[in-house]
Amino acid sequence: MRPVLTPAEKRRADETAGVPVDVLINRAGAAVARVALKRLGGGYGRTVNVIAGPGANGADGRVAADRLRERGVAVQVFEALDLPDVLPLAELVIDAAFGTGFRDEWRPPAIGNTPVLAVDVPSGVDAATGDAPDWALSADATVTFGALSPGHVLGRGSALVGDVTVADIGLPPGQPTMFVVDGDDVARWLPKRARDAHKWAAAVRVIAGGPGMTGAGHLCSAAALRAGSGMVAVSSPGVDADAPIEAIDRRISPFDWADTVLADLHRYHALVVGPGLGREEYTIPSVVRMVLESVVPIVVDGDGLFALSWNEEGNASFLADCTVPTVLTPHDGEYSQLTGRPPGSDRIAAAHELADLTGATVLLKGPTTVVAAPGGGTLLVTNGSAKLATAGTGDVLAGIVGAFLAQGVPPAFAAAAAAWVHADAAERVRHGLLAGDLLEVIPTVIDSVFEQVS
């Protein structure tokens, strides 16, 4: 996992490094110059404009300018607070105007199509949240120091930073609580099937799909099978489930079905409830009972999340009474139902607010998925794809989470691994992705992550 530090944590690292500030600035400036030279393809005869601000960010840029001059680059330095409207032609602009602490307005100069290399973050990007004003310069590449910041992977910041290089300038690593998930992490978290495994060793129970929405049950249960569950039973209250031929279709009544499901739930290792279930008032009591009385780890998705928000408190705080590990998988609208307000720009804080409110692990969906464990750390899944913005993909994700929980993966790791596999599967499908396309690709993705560590 790659560590992520907030701006405050990076400042503490600076203060406790035991290294003079001017030494850190020289190291940072040298790192910027190295990346600039690589992007320029050499130094002699190249041209670079540096926009330097009044703070440490600007100091890094001035050191980089000196290093580039030593390599034969023609460099012009422009003061960020006294800029011309248009910069002269150059082969690269280094944005060292303002770093992580900038919260004011600024008008960058016109630079045409010149590539931009940002120092720490593109000026204007909030390094804590990724929030950014319209005027923020879009960088082709960014050099940051010691560790990533949340603003590199969240919000508009993730689209503005370009290729990010994390330079080691001798800062202490500290004790990070946030990490970006990579494929090798997923491989370490997922168990390989034992030689003596049997089909009931990682069984998943699925309650999904209502009248007109039984496809949700199909997608969810098929995804659980593809992700490693050897036995899946699926029920769509009141109707026959659209179950894969490899899954069991268990008929249950349209209401008051909790007793039926709970009767043999102990045979399974995880429960997924909610995808396509419908929002009829009579489904709500059964969903709530399932969540509160489940004897196996549970994933609540889609209409199951709606059911949890429909109570006197107007939020899901009652989930704190759950006795089994629980994973909630809201998108922004479902988050608002569960808490009474949208996540806002600080998605990490929002995910932890819901996790602390409910005692559940929260998988907050988005271009970067945030997984927050109650009272614990944060996992960020950054390989999300816009291809996943199509009906049914959330049902697939819920099934993958359920399968990983059934295999004994701890809730936060199960959620993050599922989000990573789900996103990687989407990238392997051509334009026009349908949710069902993911099902065929999931085993290939899981095989590939195992190959990374073999």
N, C-alpha and C positions, 0 to 999 in steps of 0.2 A: 504494500500500500504506500502511496505517496502522501507524505504529511502535508497538511494545510494549516497555516497559522493566520489568525486574525491580525489586523494592523496593531492592535494593542499587544498581542503576544510577540509580534516582531519587534516592537519598541522595547519590550522587556528583554528580549534576546540581545538587542543592541547594548542595553544598559548593563547587562550582566556578562557580556563577552570578555571583559577584561582587556579589550583591545582599544587603543586610542581611536577617536572618531575619524581623524584624518587618515589613519591606516585603512579603516573600513571603506572610506570614500575612495581612496586610491585603488583598493581591490575591486570595488564595484565599478568604477570608471574603466578599469582595465578589462573587466568582464564584458562591459558594453562594447568596448572597442574590438574585442575578439569576435563577438557576434557580428558587428558591423563589417569587419574585414571579410568574414566568411560570406556574408550576403553580397558584398561588393565583388567578390571573386579576386581580391587583391587590394593593394593600397596605392601604388604609384600612379599618379595621374587621375585618380578618382576624385569626385567632389561630394562634399557632405555639408548640409546645413544643420546646426545644432540649435534648438530652442532651449535656453537655460533659464530656469526660474530662480527665485531668491533663496530657496532652501536647499536641503540636502540633495534633493532630486537634481536641482540645477548644478550642484557641485559635482555630482556623479557625471553629468553631461560634459562639464568643462574638463574634467580629467580625461574622459573619453576623447574629447577633441584633441588634447595634447598628445595622447597616445597615437591617434590616427595621423597627426601631423608628422610624428616620428617615422611613420611608415609611408610617407610621401603623399598622403591625402591632402587635398586642398579643402580646408575647413573654414567655414564662417560661423561665428557664434552670435546668436541674436538673443537679446534680453527679452524674456517672456512678457515683461511689463512695459516694453517700449518697442513694439514690433511694427514693421511695415505691414501694409495690407496684403502684400504679395511677396513671397520669398523668391529670390533668384533661382534659376534652374540649378538643379543638383541631381545626383544619382541616389541620394538617400537623405531623409530628414530624421534626425534623432530628437524625439519628443522627451525632453528632460525638464519640461516646464513646471509641472506640479505633480506631486506624488500622492501618497495615500491619505494625507490629511487635508487635502483641498476641498473646500465646501462653498466656494464663491463662484461668481460668473467670470468667464474669460472668453475672449474672442480670438480663436486661432487664426493665423494668416492663411491665405489661399496658397496651396502647394501644388495644385494641378494633380497630375498622376504620379507624383514622386512617391516611392515606397517609404513607409514610416517604421522606424524602430523605436518602441516606447521603453522608457526606463521605469521599472517597477510595475506601473500600470499606465495605460494611456491617460493623459491629463483629463480630469473630469470624472473618471470612473471611480465609484465608491469601492474601495478594496474590500470592504466588509460584506457588501451585498451584491455587487455587480450592477447596481443602479447607475445610470449615466444620463447626462443631459443630451439634447439633440446636437449640441455643438462639439461634443467630444470627438477628437481625431481618431479615426479608425487605423489601427496599426496592422502592418503585415507581420510583425514579430514583436515580442516583448521580452526583455531580460528582467527577471526578478531575482531576489537574493534569499538564500537559505531554504525557502519553502514556498509553495504556492500560497496565494491568498484566496479567500472565498470569491472575491471579485473576478478572479481569472476564470472561474468555471460556472458562475451564476449570472442570471439576468442578462442585460445588454452587454455587460463586460465580457462575457464568454464569446460574444460575436465580434468584439472590438479588439481583443488582444492578439489575434493572429497566432502564429507559432510561439509558444512560450518556452524559454530556456530558464531553468533554475540554476543560478550560479552559486557555487560554494565560495563564500568570502570569509569563512572562519567563524561564523556565528554558532553558538551552542544550539543543539537541536531542541532543547527544552523537553516538555512532555505534551506533545500534540494530542488532541482529542478528536481531530477531524482528519479524514483521509480520503483520497481519491482511490477508487477501486480499479484494479487492472485484472486482466485475464489470469495471471498467475495466482492472484489472491483467490479467485473463484476456484481454481484447481485445488488449492490447499484446503478450502472449506468443504468441498464436496467429497463425500466418501466414495470410493470405488466399491462396486458390488462384490460382496464376499462370495467365495466359491460355493459355500453351502447355503446361499440365500434362497428363499422361497417366495412365492408371489405375495404372501401376506406379510412379508418382512417390512414393507413400507407402503401400507395400504392407505388410500385417501378416500374420504367420504365427501361428496359434492352435493350441495343443495343449490341448484341454479336453474334458471329458466322458468318462466311462467307461460300462460297462454299467449301464443304468438311470439314468444321469445325463447323457445326451447333450444335454439342454436347456441345460446350462451352456455347451456349445460354441456353441449357437445364440445365446444371449443375449450372450455375449462377442463373437462375430464380428459379429453385427448391430450391436452398440454401436460397434465399431470402424468399420464402414461409415458409420453415422450421424454419427460424430464426424470424418469427413473422410478416411478411408482409401479409396482407389479400387480396391484389390484385397485381398481377404482369402481365405486358404486355411486351412481348419480340419480338424483330425484328432482323432478320438476313438479312442484305441488299442483295437484289437480289434473295433470295431464301426463301422458306417456313422455318420458324424456327422449330427446334426440341424442341417444347415447351412441358412442362409437361401438362397433361390434365387439371390441375387446373389453368393454366396460359392462357392468351390471346395471340394468334399469330397475330401480326400486320405486314402485308406485306409492305415493303418499297423498293424503287428502289435501284439498286446497287451503284448509285452515286447521289449526290445532294439531299440527303434525309433529310438534317437538317430541312428544312421548314416543312416537314411532321411531324417530331417528335416534333418540337417546338410548333406546332399549338395547341396541347392539353396537353403539358407537365405540365401546371399549375394544372392539376387534380391530379398529383402525388406528392409524398413527397421526392423522391430521384431518381437519375438517375445513372445507371451503364453503362459505355461505354467502349468497347475495347476487352473483352475476345474473342479470336479466330476470330477477325474481319477481319484479313488479312492485308497485307501491300501494297496493290495496291495503286498506286499514286492517283487514283480517290477517295479513301476513306478519304484521309488526310484533304481536305477542310471541309468536313462535320463534322469530329471529332472536328476540331479546332473551327468551328462555335458552335457546341453543347456545348463545354466547356466554350466558352466566352459568350454565350447568354443564357445559362441555367438559369431558374428561380427557380430551386430547388437544394439542395445540390447534389454534384456529386462525383462519384467514377470513377477514370480513371485507367484502368488495362490493362496489356498485350499489344496488338497491338494498343490500344489507346495511350499508352505511347510512342510507336514508332512514331505515327502520330504527337505528340506534339513536338518531337525532330527534325522534318523535316521542318526546317525553316531557314531563312537567318542568324539568330543569332547563329544557331547550338546548341541551348539549349532551355530550357523551360521558360526563363525569362518572356516572354510575358504573362504567366499565372498570373502575378501580377495584370493584368487588370480584373481578374474574380471578379464578384460581389456576388457570392454565396460561401458557404463553399465547399472546394474541398479537396478530399483525393487522393493522388497518392500512388500506391502500387508496387513500383519497386523491382525486384531482382537486383543482381549486374550488370548484363548486361544491363538492362533497365536503371539503374542509370547512367551508363557510357554514354548511348545515350543522356540522359537528361542533363548531365553536361559536357560531353567531357572527363571525366576521371573516373576511377574506384573508389569505396569508400575508399580503403586503409584500414589500420589496425584500424584507429580510426573511427569506424562506427557511433558513436554518433555525432561526429563533422561532418561527411559526411551527415548524415540525416538532421542535422540542416542547413547545407550549402544549400541543395536543398530546404528545407522549407523556408529559408530566401530569396532564389532566386525567388521562385514562389509565395510565400504567401499561399501555400497549406500545409495541414497536410501531412506528409510523413510517410508511413509505409514501412520501409526498411526491406525486408524479409531476414531471415537467421535463423540459429539454435537458436539464440536469436533475436527476432524481435524488432527493434528499431522504436518507434513512436515519431516523433518530430513535435511539434506545432510551427508555425512561431513565432519567438520572445518569445517563451514560454518554457515549461518544456519538459521533456523526460520521456516516459513510456517504460519499458523493459518487454517483454513477454518471459519468460525463459522456458516454458514448451513445446517448439518446439520438433518435432519428426522427425527422419530420414525417417519414413514411408511416410511423406508428399512429398518426392522427387519422385513424379510420376505425369504423365500428368493429367491435369484437376483440381488439388487441388487448384491452384490459382484462377480458375474460381469460385470455391465454396467459397473461402475466399472473393472475391469481392462481391458476392451475400449477404453474411452475413453482410459485412460492409454496403451495401446499405440498407438492412432491418433495421439495427440499426439506421442509419441516418434518415430513414423514420419515425422511432418511436420517433424522437426528441432528440436522444442522441448526445451531442456535438462531433465534428469530431474526436478529439484525443481519447476520451473515446470510441467512436464507433469503431475506428480502433483497439485500444488495446483490447477491449472486444471481437471483432471478431477474432483477432489473438489467443486470449486465448481459446475461444470456439472451434475454428478450430483445434488447437493443442490437446486439451483435447479429442475431438472427435476421432482424429487419434489414441490416446493411447487406446481407447476402442475397436479398431478394430484389429483383429488378423493379423498375417503375410500375406503379399500379398495384402495390401490395394489398392483398386481402389478408384478414386475420388468419384464415385457414392456411395460407402459404407458410406461416411461421412454423406450423406443426411439423412439416417435413424437415425443417432446417435445424430445429432444436437439438436433435442428437448429434448432428455434425458439429455444432458449436461446442457442445459439452466434450465431445471427443477431442476437438482442437485444443481446448484449454488443458486437458490432461496431457496432451502431447507436449505442451510447453514446459512441463515440469518432469517429464519422464527421462 
